[in-house]
Amino acid sequence: MTRLVLVRHGETVWHVENRYAGSTDIPLSERGLDQAQQLAKWAAGADLAAIWVSPLRRARETAAPSETATGIRARVDSRLRELDFGRGEGLTNMEIRRSLPEAFAAYQADPASHPLPGGEEPQAVVQRAIECFNEIERVHSHERVLVVTHNTLIRVALCELLGIPLSRYRTVFPSIDNGALSEIRLHQGRSALLKFNVPLDSKAEHTEADELDV
């Protein structure tokens, strides 16, 4: 069996305004950089066999200190990139609601069937994420692997692995915290959730989850 430690990238410079960041390549904030260091402290003693990471800057910056701490060079895989929010990219909930009221209402009711205009289909994200996870399982059988990726990708992948309807990914998993750790076990087509949304940042706050997929 293989254990995948799924970590959402650290906080970004868009976090304060709560803007949708899917395919947009933005850097970490100062707090995000601190969260990356917290992850590296954990990674140094986590008995990792490999690190896989999304190609987006915020994920690469989050993984970099862990590469140094473990001596493991991360494998960059485009299948781990975040869902593209199309015309919602860079906007807040209020801005999308004002400019695309009908589309936003449909998205909130069922984000799997009604992605934001011009955005990526969540099912396509599931397909590439699970394909990547299965490859990691094949390459790293009976090992533990750190996967630094994104909020929506983690949530839709968990729905697929745990048999939860994809239409409920925003309600069952309202948000994954920046820098938080979720761990799954994969073995011959079966999966188990071992940890979920565990904070590694000592400054982490436990508040109501945002509506937003940043």
C-alpha positions as CSV (number, residue, x, y, z in Angstrom):
1,M,0.0,0.0,0.0
2,T,1.0,3.6,-0.6
3,R,0.4,6.6,1.7
4,L,-0.1,10.0,0.0
5,V,0.2,13.1,2.2
6,L,-1.9,15.8,0.4
7,V,-0.9,19.3,1.3
8,R,-2.5,22.5,0.0
9,H,0.0,25.2,-0.9
10,G,0.6,28.0,1.6
11,E,-1.3,31.2,1.8
12,T,-1.0,33.4,-1.3
13,V,-1.0,37.2,-1.9
14,W,-4.7,37.0,-3.0
15,H,-5.8,35.4,0.3
16,V,-6.8,38.6,2.1
17,E,-9.2,39.6,-0.7
18,N,-10.3,36.0,-1.1
19,R,-9.9,35.9,-4.9
20,Y,-10.3,32.8,-7.0
21,A,-6.9,31.5,-7.9
22,G,-7.1,28.5,-10.2
23,S,-4.7,28.6,-13.2
24,T,-3.4,32.1,-12.3
25,D,0.2,31.8,-11.2
26,I,0.6,33.9,-8.1
27,P,3.2,33.8,-5.3
28,L,3.0,33.0,-1.6
29,S,2.5,35.7,1.0
30,E,4.8,36.1,3.9
31,R,2.6,33.8,6.0
32,G,2.5,31.3,3.1
33,L,6.3,31.2,3.1
34,D,6.2,30.6,6.9
35,Q,3.8,27.7,6.3
36,A,6.2,26.3,3.8
37,Q,8.9,26.3,6.4
38,Q,6.5,24.6,8.9
39,L,5.9,21.9,6.3
40,A,9.6,21.4,5.8
41,K,10.1,20.8,9.6
42,W,7.4,18.1,9.4
43,A,8.8,16.6,6.2
44,A,12.3,16.2,7.7
45,G,11.1,13.5,10.0
46,A,8.2,12.1,8.0
47,D,10.1,9.2,6.3
48,L,9.2,10.4,2.8
49,A,10.2,8.5,-0.3
50,A,9.3,11.2,-2.8
51,I,7.7,14.7,-3.3
52,W,5.3,15.4,-6.1
53,V,4.2,18.9,-6.8
54,S,1.9,21.0,-9.0
55,P,3.7,23.2,-11.5
56,L,2.1,26.4,-10.2
57,R,4.3,28.8,-8.4
58,R,2.5,28.8,-5.1
59,A,2.8,25.0,-4.9
60,R,6.5,25.0,-6.0
61,E,7.3,27.7,-3.4
62,T,5.5,25.6,-0.7
63,A,7.4,22.4,-1.6
64,A,10.9,24.0,-2.0
65,P,11.9,24.1,1.8
66,S,10.8,20.4,2.1
67,E,13.1,19.5,-0.8
68,T,16.0,21.1,1.1
69,A,15.0,19.5,4.4
70,T,14.7,16.0,3.0
71,G,17.3,16.1,0.2
72,I,14.5,14.9,-2.2
73,R,14.1,16.7,-5.5
74,A,10.4,17.2,-6.2
75,R,8.8,15.8,-9.3
76,V,6.6,18.4,-11.0
77,D,3.4,17.0,-12.6
78,S,0.9,19.1,-14.5
79,R,-1.9,16.8,-13.5
80,L,-1.7,18.3,-10.0
81,R,-2.5,21.8,-11.1
82,E,-5.6,23.6,-9.7
83,L,-8.9,23.7,-11.5
84,D,-9.2,26.6,-13.9
85,F,-12.0,28.9,-12.9
86,G,-12.4,30.6,-16.3
87,R,-14.1,34.0,-16.1
88,G,-14.0,33.7,-12.3
89,E,-10.2,33.9,-12.1
90,G,-8.9,36.7,-10.0
91,L,-12.4,37.8,-8.9
92,T,-14.1,37.7,-5.5
93,N,-17.5,36.1,-4.8
94,M,-19.2,39.4,-4.9
95,E,-17.6,40.4,-8.2
96,I,-18.6,37.1,-9.8
97,R,-22.2,37.4,-8.4
98,R,-22.5,40.9,-9.9
99,S,-21.0,40.1,-13.3
100,L,-22.4,36.5,-13.8
101,P,-25.4,36.2,-11.5
102,E,-27.1,33.3,-13.2
103,A,-23.9,31.3,-13.7
104,F,-22.8,31.9,-10.2
105,A,-26.1,30.7,-8.7
106,A,-25.9,27.5,-10.8
107,Y,-22.3,27.0,-9.8
108,Q,-23.1,27.3,-6.1
109,A,-26.0,24.9,-6.5
110,D,-24.0,22.2,-8.3
111,P,-20.4,23.1,-9.1
112,A,-19.8,19.7,-10.8
113,S,-22.4,20.2,-13.5
114,H,-22.1,24.0,-13.7
115,P,-18.5,25.2,-13.5
116,L,-17.9,28.9,-13.9
117,P,-18.0,30.1,-17.6
118,G,-14.9,29.2,-19.4
119,G,-13.7,27.1,-16.5
120,E,-12.5,23.5,-16.3
121,E,-14.9,20.7,-15.7
122,P,-14.4,19.2,-12.2
123,Q,-14.7,15.7,-13.6
124,A,-11.7,16.4,-15.8
125,V,-9.8,17.4,-12.7
126,V,-10.8,14.2,-11.0
127,Q,-9.6,12.2,-13.9
128,R,-6.1,13.7,-14.1
129,A,-5.7,13.8,-10.3
130,I,-6.6,10.1,-9.8
131,E,-4.5,9.2,-12.8
132,C,-1.6,10.9,-11.1
133,F,-2.3,9.3,-7.7
134,N,-2.4,5.8,-9.4
135,E,1.0,6.4,-11.0
136,I,2.4,7.5,-7.6
137,E,1.0,4.3,-6.1
138,R,2.7,2.2,-8.8
139,V,6.1,4.0,-8.6
140,H,6.1,4.2,-4.8
141,S,4.5,1.0,-3.6
142,H,4.6,0.6,0.2
143,E,6.1,4.1,0.6
144,R,5.0,7.5,1.8
145,V,4.8,10.4,-0.6
146,L,4.3,14.2,-0.1
147,V,2.0,15.7,-2.7
148,V,1.8,19.5,-2.7
149,T,-1.2,20.7,-4.6
150,H,-4.4,22.7,-4.4
151,N,-7.7,23.2,-2.5
152,T,-10.2,22.1,-5.2
153,L,-8.1,19.3,-6.6
154,I,-7.8,17.7,-3.1
155,R,-11.6,18.0,-2.5
156,V,-12.7,16.6,-5.8
157,A,-10.1,13.8,-5.6
158,L,-11.3,12.9,-2.0
159,C,-14.9,12.7,-3.3
160,E,-13.9,10.2,-6.0
161,L,-11.8,8.1,-3.6
162,L,-14.4,8.0,-0.9
163,G,-17.5,7.5,-3.0
164,I,-19.0,11.0,-2.4
165,P,-21.0,12.6,-5.2
166,L,-18.9,15.2,-7.0
167,S,-21.7,17.7,-6.9
168,R,-21.2,17.9,-3.1
169,Y,-17.4,18.7,-3.0
170,R,-18.0,22.2,-1.8
171,T,-20.4,21.3,0.9
172,V,-18.8,18.0,2.2
173,F,-15.3,19.6,2.1
174,P,-16.0,23.4,2.4
175,S,-12.2,24.2,2.3
176,I,-8.8,22.8,2.8
177,D,-6.6,25.1,5.0
178,N,-3.4,26.5,3.5
179,G,-0.5,24.3,4.6
180,A,-2.8,21.7,6.1
181,L,-2.1,18.0,5.8
182,S,-4.5,15.2,4.6
183,E,-3.3,11.7,4.3
184,I,-4.8,8.8,2.3
185,R,-3.8,5.2,1.9
186,L,-4.1,3.6,-1.5
187,H,-4.0,-0.2,-2.1
188,Q,-5.2,-2.1,-5.2
189,G,-8.1,0.2,-6.0
190,R,-9.1,0.7,-2.4
191,S,-8.6,3.9,-0.4
192,A,-8.8,5.1,3.1
193,L,-8.7,8.6,4.7
194,L,-6.2,8.6,7.5
195,K,-5.9,12.3,8.3
196,F,-7.9,15.3,7.1
197,N,-7.0,19.0,7.1
198,V,-4.5,18.8,10.0
199,P,-2.7,22.2,10.5
200,L,1.1,22.2,10.6
201,D,1.3,26.0,11.2
202,S,1.2,26.8,14.9
203,K,-0.6,30.1,14.0
204,A,-3.4,28.3,12.2
205,E,-6.8,29.5,13.0
206,H,-9.9,27.3,13.1
207,T,-12.6,29.5,11.6
208,E,-15.7,28.9,9.4
209,A,-14.6,27.8,5.9
210,D,-14.8,30.4,3.1
211,E,-17.2,29.8,0.3
212,L,-14.3,30.3,-2.1
213,D,-11.9,28.0,-3.8
214,V,-8.7,30.0,-3.6
